[in-house]
Amino acid sequence: MIESKKIKNIGILGTGTIGASWATFFASKGLKVKMYDIDKVFLDRGVQKAKENLDALVGYELVEESMVDNLKKNVRSVENIAQMAEDADYIQESTEENYEAKKKVFAELDTLASPKTILVSSSSGLLMSEIQKATKNPKRCLIAHPFNPPHLIPLVELVPGKQTDLQIVNDMKLFFERLGKIPVVLKKETPGHIANRLAAALWREAIDLVVKEVASVEDVDKALYAGPGIRWALMGQHLIYHLGGGEGGYGYFIDHIGKAFGTYWKEMATWHEISDESKKILVEGVEKSMGNRSFGEVARWRDEKIVDLLKVVYD
Ligand SMILES: NC(=O)c1ccc[n+]([C@@H]2O[C@H](COP(=O)([O-])OP(=O)(O)OC[C@H]3O[C@@H](n4cnc5c(N)ncnc54)[C@H](O)[C@@H]3O)[C@@H](O)[C@H]2O)c1
């Protein structure tokens, strides 16, 4: 398998929201990027978005202006999956989130790419053990799950399947660290990996609070971003509660405040599906919360503030 230090050519399969942002990320690090999407409209839009994102990185002072034209030249689209795969050292797949689609494209990549190419899925929560069953060379297949937008958010969750070579996973950790990301490696796979399981638990409760009319969409969101969200940019729940326990630390927190949480847990939502009625309430609530701001405006504001935050937290 190719050593991560030698990776120069990246293939991007699927150029929607995540594929285009991954393309920006790899190109911004000086790697050559070939993009392919089954839908020509999405392909053209994805390439354009990746180039626009590179310009935005100049604006954020994360890429030098003198470099950007060359970086943009490294991003190009190709007409079919075979052209994307032919000389790729590493392929990042970002197509549809279901086993049928992922298995189909992994089977294709497995035959089209060199046996040395690393095959990586962006899957938000599927298991690589299932996807890699579709390949003849499963040891080079793993999940690298980003957070949207991957060209800005540092986290990447690396998840091996049962047949993945763990040496490749460790090398991928070094690869992403060298590129400035913050990778975590899961010891075993689980649907939703780490971050989306945490997000799923939180989201269900955020929905339930609105549907049970405890608070509005706007106030539930505010209760996150203006409170716990500020600390979450710095440290995770375990360390936060260790500090919350004062001198007694995490043990004290669990014995004392932890008991009160037991009462909340007993009351909390356990449903597994969002009803149509809940969906209607949520969509109306979020539209109200958006006010007159456009989607693009809010997304741009988010990206600018993420960059400001990253500069403060990670220098
Ligand atoms: N959107 C997010 O916040 C997010 C975050 C992390 C990971 N992901 C994961 O990334 C993947 C892509 O998500 P997205 O939000 O970018 O979806 P998206 O719908 O924006 O893009 C998917 C793209 O894949 C293309 N596609 C579908 N089948 C294809 C095929 N056989 N060959 C080539 N292209 C094909 C589609 O035309 C589309 O352009 C999913 O697995 C998702 O779980 C999404």
The ligand as an ORCA input file, in Angstrom:
! r2SCAN-3c Opt
* xyz 0 1
  N     -23.535     16.796      4.651
  C     -22.879     16.582      5.773
  O     -22.955     17.377      6.726
  C     -21.953     15.402      5.891
  C     -20.930     15.448      6.869
  C     -20.008     14.385      6.939
  C     -20.136     13.294      6.084
  N     -21.154     13.269      5.174
  C     -21.238     12.087      4.283
  O     -20.681     12.434      3.023
  C     -21.354     11.718      1.993
  C     -21.895     12.714      0.968
  O     -22.793     13.583      1.617
  P     -23.189     15.013      0.976
  O     -23.883     15.746      2.050
  O     -21.999     15.612      0.306
  O     -24.259     14.553     -0.127
  P     -24.683     15.327     -1.454
  O     -26.036     14.817     -1.810
  O     -24.482     16.789     -1.325
  O     -23.625     14.794     -2.541
  C     -23.581     13.471     -2.988
  C     -23.058     13.480     -4.410
  O     -22.769     12.145     -4.824
  C     -23.109     12.023     -6.194
  N     -23.249     10.604     -6.510
  C     -24.232      9.752     -6.135
  N     -23.957      8.506     -6.606
  C     -22.776      8.590     -7.278
  C     -21.963      7.654     -7.969
  N     -22.316      6.380     -8.090
  N     -20.806      8.087     -8.536
  C     -20.455      9.394     -8.445
  N     -21.177     10.322     -7.799
  C     -22.325      9.929     -7.229
  C     -24.399     12.833     -6.322
  O     -24.651     13.195     -7.683
  C     -24.076     14.041     -5.439
  O     -23.462     15.092     -6.162
  C     -22.413     10.854      2.679
  O     -21.917      9.575      2.895
  C     -22.634     11.599      3.984
  O     -23.087     10.751      5.018
  C     -22.053     14.293      5.048
*
